[in-house]
Amino acid sequence: MRKYQAGDLIQKRCRQCFHDEAKILKVDRKDFHDKKAAYLWCQCPECGMNDGELIPEEYQHESDVLQEK
């Protein structure tokens, strides 16, 4: 799974000007009971519209980690 960082450009269509790229301003990692996700705070470099996107991340359960060792 790709690690997203602030400053990266991603392919995301702007809802205002329909530009194909967005710049990541901030990444918030969220840990749920059985899943992990990242919330990407994005901004269109053309018109400046702010947007967000929730991206699922791979999750490795603690019991899976113990079995691999």
N, C-alpha and C positions, 0 to 999 in steps of 0.2 A: 504494500500500500504506500502511496506517495505521501511524504511528509510535507505539509503545506507550511509556508513561512510568510511573515509580513514582507511585502515588496514583490512577491511573485506575481506573474501575470497568468491568469487562467482563462480558458475558453468559457465565457458566460455571456449570453446576449443581454444587452441593456434593454430595459423595458421602456425607456424614454426615447433614445436615439437609435436603438437597434445595432449598436456597435458590438463586435464579436468578442472583445476582450474586456476583462476587469482586473483591477489591481487589488491584491489582498492588503487590507489595512491592518487587520488584527485577526488572530486565531484563538478561539476559546475552545479548550478541550473539555468535553463533558463525559463523565463516567456514570453509567447507569448500572443496574444490578447485573445484567447479562450482556450489555453492549457498550461500545464506546463510540463517540461521535465527535466531530469537530464542527464548530460553527464559524464560518468564514465571513468576516465583515469586509465587503468589497466596495470598490468605487470605480465607476466608468472613467477612463482617462480622457474621453472626448467631451462629455457633458457634465461630469462631476456628480452624477446621481449615485447615492449610496444604496446598497442592497446587501442582503445576507443570504447565506446558503448553509443548510445543515448537511454534512457529508458523513456517512457511516465509515467507521474505521474497523479494522480487524481486531477482534478481541480474543485473547488467549486466557482461558480459565485457569485458576491456580492449580487445579488438579491435573490439567494438561501439562503444565510446566513441571510439576513434580514427577510425572510419568516419563518425561523426556530425559531427566537427569539420571 
